[in-house]
Amino acid sequence: MDDDTDAALGRAWRDDYPWTFLTRLTELGDRMGGSPGERKAADLVSEAFEAVDADPQVEPFEMHRWTRGDAELAVRAERDGEPVERSFETIALPYSPAGDVTGPLVDVGYGTPDEIDDVGEELAGGIAVASTDTPPEKGRFVHRMEKFGHAAAAGAQAFVFANHVPGQLPPTGSLKFDAEAAMPGVGVSTETGDWLTEYADLGAEATVRVSATTDRAESRNVVGTLGPDTDEEVVVVAHFDAHDIAEGAQDNGCGITTVVSAARILATMDLDCRVRLVGVSCEETGLMGAEALADSLDLSTVKAVVNVDGAGRARNLRAYVHGHDGVHDLAERVVADAGQPLSVTEQPHPYSDHWPFVRAGVPALQLHSQPPDGAERGRGWGHTHADTRDKVDVRDVREHAILTALLVDELASADPLDRVDPGTLADQLREADAERGMRAADLWPDDWD
């Protein structure tokens, strides 16, 4: 490593830039895909890439913009012969259609396939209530879109997503990728969820009302490049959009801040191949920015994709290697050489911006954060009103930016990694019991059938 890079790594330990960038980003407010705030966020990313001479280019793409209206949730029950009528705070989930639905309230627990199967015909015409959590004894984590899809397939006519993290925080999160969902869906707090499961046991009826619109709009990616103009390249992505109900500081303000901070280090390195830096949008509403990016590239020339979604949120780094032994070994070696701990998750998943690349055979590394001991499973503050800048420790962002730069540099100089065979990937997802859920969420590739 040359003197310039050594100096850049030293500066990164005390650099004010990550906090300044994160502050400007979270001050924008709404960064939902297709919104004015999202366009301003793209401008910030472009400015950051310009500062390291990465020659940023804005690449627009079409998408379905979902615009939030109002949402209501009312319950009618009877306790000891006395009527109970209550209304609860709720928020619509992105791509929920407008609707006004009344039906029996049905507790489906954690919304796993087995639990929904156990409810059986009771859910037909009902309103499903599912927790955001999936405890370890239930096996792998079951994504929100899967729970929604299973409930819809069982005949539910509305979906209520109850946070498992206390604090009066209703969660948000898309029901579909880039398309209006089959039925209304809303999020409620843990505390409301406790009431709803009790009322479901009493045979309560509920009404869910949502006003929202979905229309065609335009979003954009911001693309820059560093290093030599080689045939091969490493692609580094992080999404800069966020849900409209919060600042999006952790999801994914930390991730895009990690990338623009890593770019300041990478710009000093003697890279062995081109590094394509990309701020992508519309991850939260369907990976549309990543899909547009993958469609624009010759993926046979991409050595690897590094998806920085979740890095910078906590002290230690977590790597998702998507079943690739070579990526696993490289990540462990680089992080260990830096004297840092690393937790590794082997299992592939389709719920972030690496997916269009992995699906096409590109080796992928997703950089996330390992929750501290005792922390709640799941998203924590993410996808709630509480995803604010005060939850971020800038030391974590700085450290993860350094590790990101070192990992990207190693990938750029490494011999080509084995491509991901679609059949092998499909088998890995089946072994993880993910196929049924991906089908429920309309994410299982047609050519894998």
C-alpha positions in Angstrom: 0.0 0.0 0.0 1.5 3.4 -1.0 1.9 6.5 1.1 -1.1 8.2 -0.3 -3.4 5.3 0.6 -1.8 5.0 4.1 -2.5 8.7 4.6 -6.1 8.3 3.4 -6.7 5.4 5.8 -5.3 7.5 8.6 -7.5 10.5 7.8 -10.6 8.2 7.6 -10.4 7.5 11.3 -11.2 11.1 12.2 -12.8 12.4 9.0 -15.8 14.7 9.5 -17.1 14.1 6.0 -19.3 11.0 6.8 -21.2 12.9 9.5 -21.5 16.0 7.2 -22.8 13.9 4.3 -25.3 11.9 6.5 -26.5 15.2 8.0 -27.2 16.7 4.6 -28.9 13.5 3.5 -31.2 13.1 6.5 -32.2 16.8 6.5 -33.9 16.2 3.1 -36.9 14.4 4.7 -38.8 12.2 2.3 -36.5 10.2 0.0 -39.2 7.8 -1.3 -38.6 6.7 -4.9 -39.9 9.2 -7.4 -40.1 12.1 -4.8 -38.4 15.5 -4.9 -36.4 14.5 -1.9 -35.0 11.5 -3.7 -33.9 13.7 -6.6 -32.0 15.9 -4.1 -30.4 12.9 -2.5 -29.2 11.9 -6.0 -27.6 15.3 -6.3 -25.8 14.8 -3.0 -24.4 11.5 -4.2 -23.4 13.0 -7.5 -21.6 15.8 -5.7 -19.7 13.2 -3.5 -18.6 11.3 -6.6 -17.5 14.5 -8.3 -15.3 15.3 -5.3 -13.2 12.2 -6.0 -13.1 12.7 -9.8 -15.3 9.7 -10.4 -17.1 11.5 -13.3 -20.7 10.9 -12.1 -23.4 10.3 -14.6 -27.2 10.3 -13.8 -29.0 7.4 -15.3 -32.9 7.8 -15.2 -35.3 4.9 -15.3 -39.1 4.5 -15.1 -40.8 3.1 -12.1 -44.2 2.9 -10.3 -44.3 5.7 -7.7 -46.5 5.0 -4.7 -47.9 8.0 -2.9 -49.1 7.7 0.7 -52.6 8.9 1.7 -54.4 8.2 4.9 -55.0 4.9 6.7 -57.5 3.8 9.4 -57.9 0.7 11.5 -61.0 0.2 13.6 -62.0 -2.8 15.7 -65.4 -4.0 17.1 -65.5 -6.8 19.7 -67.6 -8.0 22.6 -66.1 -8.6 26.1 -68.3 -10.1 28.8 -71.4 -9.1 26.9 -70.3 -5.5 26.5 -69.4 -4.0 23.1 -65.9 -2.7 22.5 -65.2 -0.3 19.7 -61.7 1.2 19.2 -59.6 2.9 16.6 -55.8 2.5 16.4 -52.9 4.5 14.8 -51.8 2.8 11.6 -49.9 3.6 8.4 -50.3 2.1 4.9 -47.6 -0.2 3.5 -46.1 0.8 0.2 -48.0 -0.5 -2.9 -51.0 -1.1 -0.8 -54.0 -0.3 -3.0 -56.7 2.1 -1.9 -59.5 0.1 -0.2 -62.1 -0.2 2.5 -62.3 -3.7 3.9 -64.3 -5.2 6.8 -63.9 -8.7 8.1 -63.0 -11.0 11.0 -59.6 -10.3 12.7 -57.4 -13.3 12.5 -54.1 -13.7 14.4 -51.6 -15.6 12.2 -48.7 -15.3 14.7 -45.4 -14.7 12.9 -47.0 -15.2 9.5 -44.9 -18.3 8.7 -46.3 -20.7 6.1 -47.0 -23.3 8.7 -48.9 -20.9 10.9 -51.0 -19.6 8.1 -51.7 -23.2 7.0 -52.8 -23.9 10.6 -55.4 -21.1 10.5 -56.8 -22.6 7.4 -60.2 -21.5 6.1 -60.6 -19.2 9.0 -58.5 -16.6 7.1 -60.7 -16.6 4.0 -62.4 -13.2 3.9 -60.5 -12.2 7.1 -57.9 -9.6 8.1 -54.6 -11.2 8.9 -52.4 -9.9 11.8 -48.7 -11.0 11.6 -45.7 -10.0 13.6 -42.6 -8.5 12.0 -40.5 -11.0 13.8 -39.5 -14.6 13.1 -38.0 -16.2 16.2 -35.2 -18.7 15.8 -37.4 -21.7 16.7 -39.4 -20.9 13.5 -36.4 -21.4 11.3 -35.2 -18.9 8.8 -36.3 -15.3 8.8 -39.6 -14.9 6.9 -39.8 -11.6 5.0 -42.7 -9.3 5.1 -43.5 -9.8 1.4 -43.7 -13.6 2.0 -46.1 -13.2 4.9 -48.3 -10.9 2.9 -48.2 -13.3 -0.1 -49.1 -16.4 2.0 -52.0 -14.5 3.7 -53.3 -13.3 0.3 -53.1 -16.9 -1.1 -55.1 -18.1 1.9 -57.9 -15.8 1.1 -57.3 -12.8 3.4 -58.7 -9.5 2.2 -56.3 -7.2 4.2 -53.0 -7.5 6.1 -51.9 -5.9 9.3 -48.1 -6.0 10.1 -47.4 -5.6 13.8 -44.0 -4.4 14.9 -42.2 -6.7 17.5 -40.0 -3.8 18.7 -41.8 -1.8 21.5 -42.1 2.0 21.4 -45.3 2.9 19.7 -43.7 2.5 16.3 -45.8 1.3 13.4 -43.5 -0.2 10.7 -43.6 0.4 7.0 -42.2 -1.7 4.1 -43.3 -2.6 0.6 -45.9 -5.4 -0.1 -44.7 -5.9 -3.7 -41.8 -5.0 -5.9 -42.7 -2.2 -8.3 -46.4 -3.1 -8.5 -49.7 -2.5 -6.7 -50.4 -5.3 -4.2 -53.4 -7.6 -4.2 -55.1 -6.2 -1.1 -54.7 -3.4 1.4 -51.9 -3.7 4.0 -51.1 -1.5 7.0 -48.5 -1.4 9.8 -49.2 -1.1 13.5 -47.0 -0.8 16.7 -46.2 -3.7 19.0 -48.6 -2.2 21.6 -51.4 -2.1 19.0 -50.5 -5.6 17.9 -51.0 -6.9 21.4 -54.5 -5.5 21.5 -55.3 -6.9 18.1 -54.3 -10.5 19.0 -56.4 -10.3 22.1 -59.4 -8.9 20.1 -58.9 -11.7 17.5 -59.3 -14.2 20.3 -62.6 -12.5 21.1 -63.8 -13.0 17.6 -63.5 -9.3 16.7 -64.3 -7.7 13.4 -62.0 -5.0 12.0 -62.1 -2.4 9.2 -59.0 -1.3 7.3 -59.3 1.8 5.1 -56.4 3.0 2.9 -56.1 5.9 0.5 -53.1 5.8 -1.7 -52.1 6.1 -5.4 -49.7 4.3 -7.7 -48.6 6.0 -11.0 -45.8 6.0 -13.5 -42.8 8.2 -12.7 -39.1 8.5 -13.1 -36.2 7.8 -10.7 -32.5 7.8 -11.2 -29.2 6.1 -10.4 -25.9 8.0 -10.0 -22.9 6.2 -11.5 -19.2 7.0 -11.2 -16.0 5.2 -12.0 -12.6 5.0 -10.4 -9.4 3.2 -11.5 -8.2 2.1 -15.0 -10.5 1.6 -18.0 -10.3 -2.2 -18.0 -12.7 -4.8 -19.5 -13.5 -6.2 -16.1 -14.9 -4.2 -13.2 -16.1 -4.5 -9.6 -19.5 -2.9 -9.0 -20.2 -1.2 -5.7 -23.8 -0.2 -4.9 -25.7 1.4 -2.1 -29.3 2.7 -2.2 -29.9 6.3 -1.2 -33.7 6.2 -1.1 -35.7 5.7 2.1 -39.2 5.2 3.3 -41.2 8.5 3.5 -42.1 8.2 7.2 -38.5 8.9 8.6 -35.1 10.3 7.9 -33.8 6.9 6.7 -30.5 7.4 8.7 -29.7 3.7 9.2 -31.6 2.4 6.2 -29.8 3.2 4.1 -28.2 6.6 5.0 -25.4 4.7 6.7 -24.9 2.5 3.7 -24.6 5.2 1.1 -22.5 7.3 3.5 -20.2 4.3 3.8 -19.8 4.1 0.0 -19.1 7.8 -0.6 -16.6 7.7 2.3 -14.9 4.6 1.0 -14.7 6.3 -2.4 -12.4 8.9 -0.8 -10.0 6.1 0.1 -10.4 4.1 -3.2 -9.5 7.3 -5.1 -6.0 7.2 -3.6 -5.5 3.5 -4.4 -3.7 2.0 -7.4 -6.7 -0.1 -8.4 -6.1 -3.2 -10.7 -9.4 -2.8 -12.5 -12.3 -0.4 -12.9 -14.5 0.2 -9.9 -18.0 1.3 -10.7 -19.6 3.3 -7.8 -23.3 3.5 -8.0 -25.9 5.2 -5.8 -29.1 3.3 -6.7 -32.6 4.3 -5.9 -36.0 2.6 -5.4 -34.5 -0.3 -3.3 -37.3 0.1 -0.8 -40.0 -0.2 -3.4 -38.6 -3.0 -5.5 -34.9 -3.0 -6.3 -35.8 -1.0 -9.5 -32.5 1.0 -9.5 -30.5 -2.2 -9.2 -32.5 -3.9 -11.9 -32.0 -0.9 -14.2 -28.3 -0.9 -13.4 -27.9 -4.6 -14.1 -29.8 -4.2 -17.4 -27.4 -1.5 -18.5 -24.2 -3.5 -17.9 -22.5 -6.5 -19.6 -22.7 -8.7 -16.5 -20.2 -11.1 -17.9 -17.5 -8.4 -17.3 -18.5 -7.8 -13.6 -16.0 -9.7 -11.4 -18.2 -9.1 -8.3 -20.9 -6.8 -6.9 -20.5 -5.3 -3.4 -23.9 -4.2 -2.0 -23.5 -1.9 1.0 -26.9 -2.2 2.6 -26.8 -2.2 6.4 -23.1 -1.3 6.9 -22.4 1.4 9.4 -25.4 0.7 11.7 -23.5 -1.1 14.5 -19.9 -1.7 15.6 -19.0 -5.0 13.8 -19.3 -5.8 10.2 -21.5 -8.6 8.9 -21.0 -10.2 5.4 -23.7 -11.9 3.4 -21.8 -14.1 0.9 -24.8 -15.7 -0.8 -23.5 -19.2 -0.7 -20.2 -18.4 -2.4 -17.1 -19.9 -0.8 -14.6 -17.7 -2.6 -16.4 -14.5 -1.5 -16.5 -15.9 2.1 -12.8 -16.7 2.2 -11.8 -13.3 0.7 -14.0 -11.3 3.1 -12.7 -13.2 6.2 -9.1 -12.8 5.1 -9.3 -9.0 4.4 -11.2 -8.1 7.5 -9.0 -10.3 9.7 -5.9 -8.7 8.2 -7.4 -5.3 9.3 -7.7 -6.7 12.9 -11.5 -6.5 12.9 -14.2 -9.1 13.7 -16.6 -10.3 11.0 -19.8 -12.4 11.2 -20.7 -14.2 8.0 -24.2 -15.3 6.8 -24.0 -17.9 4.1 -27.6 -18.1 2.9 -28.6 -16.2 -0.2 -31.6 -13.9 -0.2 -33.4 -11.8 -2.8 -34.3 -8.7 -0.7 -31.6 -6.2 -1.6 -29.7 -4.7 -4.5 -27.3 -7.6 -5.0 -30.2 -9.8 -6.3 -30.3 -8.8 -10.0 -26.6 -9.6 -10.1 -26.7 -12.8 -8.1 -29.6 -14.1 -10.2 -27.4 -13.6 -13.3 -24.4 -15.5 -11.8 -22.3 -12.6 -10.4 -20.5 -13.3 -7.1 -21.9 -10.9 -4.5 -20.9 -9.6 -1.1 -23.5 -7.6 0.9 -22.0 -5.6 3.8 -24.3 -5.2 6.8 -23.8 -4.8 10.5 -23.9 -7.4 13.3 -26.4 -6.3 15.9 -24.9 -5.9 19.4 -25.5 -8.7 21.9 -29.0 -8.5 23.4 -30.4 -6.4 20.5 -33.8 -7.1 19.1 -33.9 -9.4 16.1 -35.1 -7.8 12.9 -34.8 -4.2 11.7 -34.8 -2.4 15.0 -35.4 1.2 14.3 -35.5 0.7 10.5 -38.7 1.3 8.6 -40.2 3.3 11.5 -40.4 7.0 12.4 -37.4 6.4 14.7 -34.9 5.8 12.0 -33.2 9.1 12.7 -29.6 10.4 12.7 -29.2 10.3 16.5 -29.2 6.5 16.3 -25.9 6.5 14.2 -22.4 6.4 15.7 -20.1 8.0 13.1 -17.2 5.8 14.3 -19.0 2.8 12.9 -19.5 4.4 9.5 -15.9 5.4 9.3 -14.6 2.0 10.2 -17.0 0.2 7.8 -15.9 2.7 5.0 -12.3 1.6 5.6 -13.2 -2.1 5.5 -15.3 -1.5 2.4 -12.4 0.1 0.6 -10.1 -2.7 1.5 -12.5 -5.3 0.4 -13.2 -3.6 -2.9 -9.5 -3.2 -3.6 -8.9 -6.9 -2.9 -11.8 -7.9 -5.2 -10.3 -5.7 -7.9 -6.9 -7.4 -7.7 -8.1 -11.0 -7.1 -8.3 -13.6 -9.7 -11.8 -14.0 -11.1 -14.2 -15.7 -8.8 -16.3 -18.6 -9.9 -19.7 -17.6 -11.4 -22.8 -18.5 -9.6 -24.6 -21.4 -11.3 -28.4 -20.7 -11.4 -29.2 -24.3 -10.6 -26.9 -24.3 -7.6 -28.4 -21.0 -6.4 -31.9 -22.4 -6.7 -30.8 -25.5 -4.8 -29.4 -23.4 -2.0 -32.6 -21.4 -1.7 -34.6 -24.6 -1.7 -32.4 -26.1 1.1 -33.0 -22.9 3.1 -36.8 -23.4 2.7 -37.0 -20.1 0.8 -38.7 -21.2 -2.4 -42.3 -21.2 -1.2 -41.9 -17.7 0.3 -40.2 -16.3 -2.8 -43.1 -17.7 -4.9 -45.5 -16.1 -2.6 -43.7 -12.8 -3.1 -43.5 -13.3 -6.9 -39.7 -13.4 -6.7 -38.9 -16.9 -7.9 -37.4 -16.6 -11.4 -39.7 -18.2 -14.1 -36.7 -20.0 -15.8 -36.0 -21.9 -12.5 -39.3 -23.8 -12.7 
